[in-house]
Amino acid sequence: MKTTQIIRRIFLIIVITTCSANLFAQEGKIQGTVTDSKGLGLAGSSIVIEGNNKSTVTDANGDFAIEKVANGTYQVVISYIGFITKKLSIKIPQTSKLSIALQDDQAALDEVVVTGVFDKRTRMQSSVAISSISAKQIERTAATSAGDLLKNIPGVYVNQARGEVQNTVYSRGISAGSIDNANGYYYVSMQEDGLPVTNLNLGVDYYLRLDAGTAKVEAVKGGTASILGANAPGGIFNYVSKEGGKTFAGEIRSKFGLEGNFKNPYYRTDLNLGGALSKSGSLTYNVSGFYRESDGARALGYPMNNGGQIRANIVNKYKNGTIKVYAKILDDRNAVAEFTPTIGWNDPKIPAGFSSTDSYYLPKLTMEIPINNNSTRTFKSTDKIHSQQKSVGMNWSHNLGNGFTLKNDARLQKNQTVNNTPAVVTPFATDSFLFYAIPHLLGKFGTYTFTDRVNGQVLGTVTQSPRIINGNFAGFNFTPGANNNFPGSNVQKNSLFFLPLFYSETKSNEFMDNFSISKKVKNMNFILGGFYGNSKVDRIGGPQDFGIALGTMQDQPHLVDISLAGFDGKTYEVTNPNGVQIPGSSGAYVASFRQKQASVFFGHDWKISDKLNFDWGIRYESLNVAGFNSVPVANAESAGLDNNPLTIYDNFGGKQGAPLKIDNTVKTVSFSGGLNYKLSDNQAVYVRYTNGKKSPDINFYLGQTSQFLIDNTKAYAQKVEQIEAGYKISTPKVKVFVTPFYSILSNVATAQTFTNTNGTNYNPLNQFNTFKTFGVELESNFVITDRFGVRAGATVQDSKATKYTTWIANANGPSDDVLLDLSGNETDNNAGLIFNISPSYNINKFYSSLNVSYMGARQANVQNAFKMPAFTTLDLTFGYDFSKKFGLQANVNNLLNTYGVMGWSGPGGFPAALDRQGFSKAYIDANPNAVYSTQGSMPRAFFLTASFKF
C-alpha cells in the first residue's frame, strides 16, 4: 500500500472519529452524590450550574444528575441549609461520578428561600426580612407545637402557654387582641407547601402539625408578605414537606417524654419514607405521619393530646417542569391549659394549694345536650377540641420557554372541629348576684346546698332571700352558711370554678388556588399572579354555653351537685344527674357563611447593577362574606322536658331565631418596594417601605349577633405601614443581620361585651384605634471553632397606642358606661426586649446545645395597670449518633422550671375577670393582695428520642 494511501486512510479515520465524538459527546451530564461530613446523603441539596439556568436537587440518598449539558467547563454551586456552600469547577464530558461532602455551617443563616419573595434568593440578595429553620434544627428541638417552633426567630412573638393549639404568633408589634389568644394568627399566614393551612381564621393551628416529613420552615416578616400572602400583612410562615428520592429511604423516630415537671407521660412515633416509582427516578413518592398520646403539662385525668396525621405526595419531574400531588388526613384531639390562680402584681406567685402543673379542666363527662328543641348533640369532654382535616393539593411549575415560567398551587380540603371544652374558667362566687342570674335562679328563694359529686362531701350552703326595705322588694340577699368549707377559699371565699360547657360544631369546605406567570429578561424578572379562595363554613354553637358545670377549686376539679330547699317546703334539683345546670341553656346560635377572596398581584425585580437590586409589588384584593347568623330565642320557663317542676335544670331551652343576613365586601390595595445594595462580597444593606391592608375575616362576621352590631359595626380594613432597613454581614465564621423597623397598625376595631341589670349581655359601640412600634431585630451566628458556635437573636422595641379609647363598665347596664381615652400609653403584651442565645458544641458523634430565652416585661393592658414581669427559660439538647443509621437525643425544656407569665385575667372571678382593659393602675395599687389568674409558660419536661434511618 502506498504511503499516500496510508496517510489518507489514517486522516479519514481521525476525521470520522472526531466527527463521531462531536456527534455523540457534544453533550454530557453532571452527576454525583452530596453527603454530610459523616457520609450521610443530603436529600434536597441544591445543584446549580452558573450561567445556564440548569439546576436540580438531590434525592433521598443525596444523588443527583443534570442531563444534556454541552461540553465545556462550568462552575457548579452545591448548597444545603445548615452547611457551607461549595463551588466546584466541573469539566464536561465528566470522567467520574462526583462525591461531594459538605461541612456543617454553624453560621448558616444565608439560605435560599422561595416564600414571600418574587424569585428564589438568599438573605444577602433580598430586601426583606427572611429566616428559615432547617430539618436538622427542627429535629433538635422539642417544640410543643408548630407555633412554638417559631419562637427563636427575631421579631416573632409566640405564646404557647395553652399547649399544642390556640397559640399566638405575631411580629413587630402587630398584635391587637393577641393577649387572650382570640386573634393568635390574625395578621400572619400559616402555610403548608405554599398555601394557607386554612383560609378561614378559625383555629388555624387546629390543622397544623410538625412531623418527620417536615423539610423546613420559611419565614418572611412583613414586607412582601402584603403582596404575596393572602390577607396577611404581618408575615408568612411556610411549612415545606419532604419529597422522595431515586432510591427507597426512610426514618422512624420514637419519642418518650415526661411533661408537667417530669410527672406526666408522653408517647409519640413519627415515620417518613420515600422512593422512586419509575426506573429513571423522575417519579417519586414520600409518606410521613405521626401518632401521639400524652397526658400533657397539666394532667386532666385523661389524655390531654391524642391523635395524629398521615401525609403523602407524588412528584413527577419531567423535561420542562415539576408537578407534585399531595394529600393529608389529620385526626387529633387537644385540650388547652386554663389560667392559674396567682397573687402578687410585681412578683407573681401561685398561692398555697395550687401549682403550675394543676389542671382546671372538666373531668370526664358525657351527656346529651338539646339543640334548639329539634335535635341533640353528645358533649364528651374527653374529645376536647376534636379537629379533622382531609385535603388534596397540587404544586405545579412549568418552564414555558423564552424566560417564561408558570406556577400554580391549588388545594381542596374539608375541615371539621368539634369543641367539647370548658372556657373562661375562673372562680365564681356562690354568694354573688350573677351566680343565680345566669342560670335563671333569681327569685327561687331558699337554701342551696353544694355537694362534691366524687366524695359526697357537703361543701357549704348559701341562702337566697328577698331584700325588703320599708316593706318593698329591693333586691336579693345571698347569705353563706356558717360552716362552709369550699376548697380554694384562700383564693376566693365561697367559690367554685366556673366550668361552662362550650360546645360548637364547625364544618368548612375550602378551595384555594395561587397562580403566577413570571418572565425573566436579562437583568429583570416580572411576575403576574392571583389568588382565589372559596370557603363555605357552617357552625352550630359559638359564643354561648350549653350548660353550666361547677367544680371544686383544686387540681382536677370535682363536679358539684346543687339542690335547693325552697321556702315553700319543697326540694328542687338545680343540677341534672351529670352535675350540670340548664343543659341546652337558651338555645344554640347557628351561622352559615361563604367567604370569597380574589386577588391579583404584580411584582418587578430589577438588577440595576451587580451591586444594586430594586423590587416592588402591588396587590389588589377583594374579600366578600355573605350569609347569616341566627340568634336563638329563649323558651319561657316551664316544667321542663320531663314535666317535673322539681327538676329545674331543664326548665329552659330555646329555638332557632330569625336569620340576621350579612353580605359585605372589603376591597384593598397593598404596596411594597425595596432596594438592596451589596457593599462587598460579604456585606449588604437594604431598605423597604410597605403599605399593607388587613380585611376583617370570618370571625368578625360570626361576632355580629345582633342587628345593632350589624348596623353599627361596619367592616373596615386595617392598615399596616412598615418601614424597615437592614445591614447584613455574611462570612464563613460570622453572620450578622440587623433590621431596624417602624410599624403603624391603624383602624383596629375593639369589641366589648358587658352585662345588663338582668344578667343578659350587650355590646357598646366599637372603637377604632392606632398602634405604632419602633424596634430593631438582630440575628447572628458566630463560629468560634469547628466544634463550638453561638447563635443569637434579639428584638428591641417600643410600642405605643397613639390613639386608643375603650369603654369602662361600672354598674351593670349601659347607663353609667364611660369612654376612657388611653392614647399615648404603651401597648399591651409587647416586650421591650426579647432575646435568645444558643451556644452549641459538637465533637465527632456527640452534639449539644443550650438555648437561653429571655422575655422582657410587658404591659398587661393599655391602661398600663401593671407589667407582666420578665423571665428567662433554659432548654437543653444533647445527643449521640451511634452510627449513620441510629442515634439518641435528649431534650430538657424549661430546665429551671420557670413560671413565666404569658397572659392574665383579672381578680373578682367571673365575669369581671374577663375584661382585662377594665382594670386600672389605681385599682391595682388599692388591691395589692388581690388574687387574679395567669397563663404560665410550660413546666419543665424531658424527652428522649430514638431515631433509625433506613
Buried (B, 14 or more C-beta within 10 A) or exposed (E): EEEEEEEEEEEEEEEEEEEEEEEEEEEBEBBBBBBBEEEBBBBBBBBBBEEEEBBBBBBBBBBBBBEEBEEEEBEBBBBBBBBBBBEEEBEBBBEEEBEBBBEBBBBBBBBBBBBBBBBEBBBBBBBBBBBBBBBBBBBBBBBBBBBBBBBBBBBBBBBBBBBBBBBBBBBBBBBBBBBBBEBBBBBBBBBBBBBBBBBBBBBBBBBBBBBBBBBBBBBBBBBBBBBBBBBBBBBBBBBBBBBBBBBBBBBBBBBEBBBBBBBBBBBBBBBBBBBBBEEEBBBBBBBBBBBBBBBBBBBBBBBBBBBBBBBBBBBBBEEEBBBBBBBBBBBBBBBBBBBBBBBBBEEBEBBEBBBBBBBBBBBEBEBEBBBBBEEEBEBBBBBBBBBBBBBEBBBBBBBEEEBEBBBBBBBBBEBBBBBBBBEBBBBBBBBBBBBBBBBBBBEBBBBBBBBBBEEEEBBBBBBBEEEEEEEEEEEBEBEBBEEBEBBBBBBBBBBBBBBBBBBBBBBBBBBBBBBBBBBBEEEBBBBBBBBBBBBBBBBBBBBBBBBBBBBBBBBBBBBBBBBBBBBEEEEBBBBBEBBBBBBBBBBBBBBBBBBBBBBBBBBBBBBEEEEEBBBBBBBBBBBBBBBBBBBBBBBEEEEBBEEEEEBBBBBBBBBBBEBBEBEBEBEBEBBBBBBBBBEEEBBBBBBBBBBBBBBBBBEBBBBBBBEEBBEEBEBBBBBBBBBBBBBBBBEEEEBBBBBBBBBBBBBBBBBBBBBEEEBEEBBBEBBBBBBBBBBBBBBBBBBEEEBBBBBBBBBBBEBBBBBBBBBBBEEBBEEEBEEBEBEEBBBBBBBBBBBBBBBBBBEEEEBBBBBBBBBBBBBBBBBBBBBBBBBEBBBBBBBBBEEBEEBEBBBBBBBEBBBBBBBBBBBBBBBBBBBBBBBBEEBBEEBEEBBBBBBBBBBBBBBBBEBEBE
